[in-house]
């Protein structure tokens, strides 16, 4: 069964896409911890990050680096936090989270509710730095 990420990749459901290439896609998390929380996903549907072949894993992290630089320019923050949890969606992915404090990457906190217009604005801002 395709994951929700596969449905985004296949444009079956909408997303605020930041960037994509042949192997990866970056889009805003619709239930973000903070504004600018981005998900980096391989287009190949593999459940566990460390089951990716070495070339795809390397590409995913280099793609994440490029996106993190753009996030840092668009969203005032001290750092970009990186998290790999992989329990909620059975499709490998990396969270890039703008940080002011370590609590900004606490996944037990309530998620933000951001309307579609603001999400689109955040995505446009990040894209402008790519």
C-alpha positions as a Markdown table, in Angstrom:
| # | Residue | x | y | z |
|---|---|---|---|---|
| 1 | Unk | 0.0 | 0.0 | 0.0 |
| 2 | Unk | 1.5 | 3.4 | -1.0 |
| 3 | Unk | 2.4 | 5.7 | 1.9 |
| 4 | Unk | 1.1 | 9.2 | 2.2 |
| 5 | Unk | 4.5 | 10.3 | 1.0 |
| 6 | Unk | 4.2 | 8.3 | -2.2 |
| 7 | Unk | 0.8 | 10.0 | -2.8 |
| 8 | Unk | 2.6 | 13.4 | -2.5 |
| 9 | Unk | 5.4 | 12.3 | -4.8 |
| 10 | Unk | 2.8 | 11.1 | -7.3 |
| 11 | Unk | 0.8 | 14.4 | -6.9 |
| 12 | Unk | -2.3 | 12.5 | -5.7 |
| 13 | Unk | -2.5 | 14.8 | -2.7 |
| 14 | Unk | -1.3 | 18.4 | -2.5 |
| 15 | Unk | 1.9 | 19.5 | -0.6 |
| 16 | Unk | 4.0 | 22.6 | -0.3 |
| 17 | Unk | 7.0 | 21.2 | -2.3 |
| 18 | Unk | 10.3 | 23.0 | -1.7 |
| 19 | Unk | 12.4 | 21.1 | -4.2 |
| 20 | Unk | 12.8 | 17.7 | -5.9 |
| 21 | Unk | 15.1 | 15.9 | -8.2 |
| 22 | Unk | 15.1 | 12.4 | -9.8 |
| 23 | Unk | 15.6 | 10.7 | -6.4 |
| 24 | Unk | 14.3 | 12.9 | -3.6 |
| 25 | Unk | 11.6 | 15.4 | -2.7 |
| 26 | Unk | 11.4 | 18.1 | 0.0 |
| 27 | Unk | 8.1 | 19.5 | 1.3 |
| 28 | Unk | 6.7 | 21.3 | 4.3 |
| 29 | Unk | 5.4 | 19.1 | 7.1 |
| 30 | Unk | 1.7 | 19.9 | 7.4 |
| 31 | Unk | 1.9 | 19.2 | 11.2 |
| 32 | Unk | 5.1 | 21.0 | 11.9 |
| 33 | Unk | 6.9 | 21.4 | 15.2 |
| 34 | Unk | 7.9 | 24.9 | 14.2 |
| 35 | Unk | 7.5 | 27.1 | 11.1 |
| 36 | Unk | 9.8 | 25.9 | 8.4 |
| 37 | Unk | 9.8 | 22.2 | 9.4 |
| 38 | Unk | 10.6 | 20.3 | 6.2 |
| 39 | Unk | 10.5 | 16.6 | 5.3 |
| 40 | Unk | 13.1 | 15.1 | 2.9 |
| 41 | Unk | 11.9 | 11.9 | 1.3 |
| 42 | Unk | 13.4 | 9.5 | -1.2 |
| 43 | Unk | 11.1 | 8.9 | -4.1 |
| 44 | Unk | 11.7 | 5.2 | -3.9 |
| 45 | Unk | 9.3 | 3.7 | -1.4 |
| 46 | Unk | 11.5 | 2.1 | 1.3 |
| 47 | Unk | 10.3 | 1.9 | 4.9 |
| 48 | Unk | 13.5 | 2.2 | 6.8 |
| 49 | Unk | 16.2 | 4.8 | 6.2 |
| 50 | Unk | 19.1 | 2.4 | 6.7 |
| 51 | Unk | 17.6 | 0.0 | 4.2 |
| 52 | Unk | 18.4 | 2.6 | 1.4 |
| 53 | Unk | 21.3 | 1.6 | -0.8 |
| 54 | Unk | 24.4 | 3.6 | 0.0 |
| 55 | Unk | 24.2 | 5.8 | -3.1 |
| 56 | Unk | 20.6 | 6.8 | -2.3 |
| 57 | Unk | 21.3 | 7.4 | 1.4 |
| 58 | Unk | 24.3 | 9.6 | 0.5 |
| 59 | Unk | 22.2 | 11.5 | -2.1 |
| 60 | Unk | 19.3 | 12.0 | 0.4 |
| 61 | Unk | 21.7 | 13.6 | 3.0 |
| 62 | Unk | 23.4 | 15.8 | 0.4 |
| 63 | Unk | 19.9 | 16.9 | -0.8 |
| 64 | Unk | 19.0 | 17.6 | 2.8 |
| 65 | Unk | 22.1 | 19.8 | 3.2 |
| 66 | Unk | 21.1 | 21.9 | 0.3 |
| 67 | Unk | 17.6 | 22.3 | 1.6 |
| 68 | Unk | 18.8 | 23.1 | 5.2 |
| 69 | Unk | 20.9 | 25.9 | 3.9 |
| 70 | Unk | 17.8 | 27.5 | 2.3 |
| 71 | Unk | 15.7 | 27.0 | 5.4 |
| 72 | Unk | 18.3 | 28.7 | 7.5 |
| 73 | Unk | 18.3 | 31.7 | 5.2 |
| 74 | Unk | 14.5 | 31.9 | 5.2 |
| 75 | Unk | 13.6 | 31.1 | 8.8 |
| 76 | Unk | 15.4 | 32.9 | 11.6 |
| 77 | Unk | 17.0 | 30.1 | 13.7 |
| 78 | Unk | 20.2 | 29.1 | 15.5 |
| 79 | Unk | 20.6 | 25.8 | 13.7 |
| 80 | Unk | 18.7 | 23.3 | 11.6 |
| 81 | Unk | 18.0 | 20.2 | 13.6 |
| 82 | Unk | 17.9 | 16.8 | 12.0 |
| 83 | Unk | 15.7 | 13.9 | 13.1 |
| 84 | Unk | 15.0 | 10.4 | 11.8 |
| 85 | Unk | 12.3 | 8.6 | 13.6 |
| 86 | Unk | 10.4 | 6.6 | 11.0 |
| 87 | Unk | 7.6 | 5.3 | 13.1 |
| 88 | Unk | 4.6 | 7.2 | 11.9 |
| 89 | Unk | 4.9 | 6.8 | 8.1 |
| 90 | Unk | 6.3 | 3.6 | 6.6 |
| 91 | Unk | 8.5 | 5.5 | 4.1 |
| 92 | Unk | 12.0 | 6.6 | 4.9 |
| 93 | Unk | 12.3 | 10.4 | 5.6 |
| 94 | Unk | 14.4 | 13.0 | 7.4 |
| 95 | Unk | 13.0 | 15.9 | 9.4 |
| 96 | Unk | 14.8 | 19.3 | 9.1 |
| 97 | Unk | 13.6 | 21.5 | 11.9 |
| 98 | Unk | 14.7 | 25.2 | 12.5 |
| 99 | Unk | 15.9 | 25.4 | 16.0 |
| 100 | Unk | 16.0 | 28.2 | 18.6 |
| 101 | Unk | 16.2 | 25.7 | 21.5 |
| 102 | Unk | 16.4 | 21.9 | 21.8 |
| 103 | Unk | 12.7 | 21.8 | 22.7 |
| 104 | Unk | 11.9 | 22.8 | 19.1 |
| 105 | Unk | 12.7 | 19.3 | 18.0 |
| 106 | Unk | 10.6 | 17.6 | 20.8 |
| 107 | Unk | 8.2 | 15.4 | 18.9 |
| 108 | Unk | 6.0 | 14.9 | 22.0 |
| 109 | Unk | 4.9 | 18.6 | 21.9 |
| 110 | Unk | 1.7 | 19.7 | 20.2 |
| 111 | Unk | 2.1 | 20.4 | 16.5 |
| 112 | Unk | 1.4 | 23.8 | 15.1 |
| 113 | Unk | -1.7 | 24.5 | 13.0 |
| 114 | Unk | -0.7 | 26.7 | 10.1 |
| 115 | Unk | -3.2 | 27.6 | 7.4 |
| 116 | Unk | -2.5 | 26.8 | 3.7 |
| 117 | Unk | -1.7 | 30.4 | 2.7 |
| 118 | Unk | 1.0 | 30.7 | 5.4 |
| 119 | Unk | 2.4 | 27.3 | 4.5 |
| 120 | Unk | 2.6 | 28.4 | 0.9 |
| 121 | Unk | 4.3 | 31.6 | 1.9 |
| 122 | Unk | 6.9 | 29.7 | 4.0 |
| 123 | Unk | 7.5 | 27.3 | 1.1 |
| 124 | Unk | 8.0 | 30.2 | -1.3 |
| 125 | Unk | 10.4 | 31.9 | 1.1 |
| 126 | Unk | 12.6 | 28.7 | 1.5 |
| 127 | Unk | 12.5 | 28.1 | -2.3 |
| 128 | Unk | 13.7 | 31.6 | -3.0 |
| 129 | Unk | 17.1 | 30.7 | -1.3 |
| 130 | Unk | 17.7 | 27.6 | -3.5 |
